[in-house]
Structure formats: C-alpha cells, structure tokens
Amino acid sequence: MADVAEIVFACLPNQSVSEAVAHGPDGVVHGSALRVYSEMSTIGKTCMEAIAARLAEAGIATVDAPISGGPPAAREGRLAMLASGPQEALDRVVPWLDRIGKQTYVMGEKPGQAQIMKVVNNAVMATNMVVASEGLVMGAKAGLDPAGMMEVLTAGTGQSAAAGILANAALTGRFDFGAHLSIVEKDARLGLEEAAELGVPVKTMEAAAKLWDRAARAGRGGEDFTVIIQLIEDAAGARVRAK
C-alpha cells in the first residue's frame, strides 16, 4: 500500500500491531510512495510519538487521528474524528477524515495530542459504563422496571452515552454493540498509564479498570464489551432485562 499511495490510513487493535505496521520489517516506513501516515488506532501518546519519530526519519509525516463512536456510528457516518500533527499533513488528511466521520476535531500540531483526547474519552466511557451497570443492577434488584429506570436516567442528570449503550444491550438481552471487551480493557489500562505519567490521581478510573481487567482475565475479552454488566448481575443475583 505504501508503495502506491501517498497517504495511508491505519486503524489497528493495539500498540504492538501499530508498531509493526508502521516500522516493522514489512512496515509502511519502507514504502516508496508514502508521504503522510494517518494512525487512527488508540495506542496512547508515548507509542504515537515513537511511531511519528521513526517515520519522520524516513521523511514521512504522521497525523495522529483516533476515532470515536463505535461500529454503529461508523455505519451511519457519524464518527467523531480526532486529529493532531504538522499543519501541512493535517491539511492533506482532514478533508478525508471529514468524508469518513461527522466532524473532525483538531487537537494540536503534535502527534500524541489526539491520543490523549481519545484516551480521556475512552477512560470516561469505560468508567461510566461500570457505574451505570452498578446503578441499573441495584435498581433491578430492588424491583424497579429496568425500562422505566432508563426513561428516568435519560430524562434526568444521570444520562450518559455509556448508560444508553449498556441499557439497550441489557434490556434486549442482545449484547451486540460491535466492539470486543478486550479493546475497552486495553483503553482503560491506557488511561491509567497516561494518568500515571502525568501525575494525575484517577482512583475512580482505577477501580473501574479492575473490573474490565477481571472480565478479560476470565476469558471474556472476545465478547461484546456490553457484557460487563453481566459481572455485576452475577455478583448481585439480579438481571436488568425488559419485562
């Protein structure tokens, strides 16, 4: 691909794969045509900076361009596109990002800045999903109608995108949002790593990340990430399902 295209986009599952694709033995760094590499994966600031530095040695500019919204947003063309990198590279890449998603948010001129924003977004989502799971299971065990609970949460101050995604899965019993639990576990872990490097205390995120880690270690990494509520349900002996 990098032998025929001046701009290459990559959206990959983890740091090691991103590193191999960027500058491994068969990486894009060896391409004869490539001039701008757009890394759309969620891999954290440090990894992104290292990839950009390696590609820069070969005269290739890097745009840090993670995405947010999940499979449903991708199918409907409403992904939130993030971007950071040298202005000349941004000028070439952002018009293509605008074709892929609903809106592109430029976070700065250094690769890694968009990664920080994406990690913050995903860490907040992962933490909100654990809290929403606990709240919904608590109400269900007390005898409340789960569908009624969601109506109140949606109308009140407890509303969140995470709660909406979770409730739709739990109420229908179809845990099929479209993203593996292992991806969210990885993102929650990345959030803790970035916070530690910055010296920011994130005790609530740490507590939530432990549940994602426990689910992954229990062999559920390949399941849809919405099954995280099932761990709370199993511990509480209650189910959040539509009546």
ABEGO torsion letter per residue (X at the ends): XAAABABBBBBBABAAAAAAAAABAABAAABAABABBBBABBAEAAAAAAAAAAAAAAGBBBBBBBBBGEAAAAAAGABBBBBBEBAAAAAAAAAAAAAABABBBBAEABBGAAAAAAAAAAAAAAAAAAAAAAAAAAAAAAGBBAAAAAAAAAABAABBAAAAAAAAAAAAGBBAAGBBAAAAAAAAAAAAAAAAAAGBBBAAAAAAAAAAAAAAAAGAAABBAAAAAAAAAAAAGBBBBBX
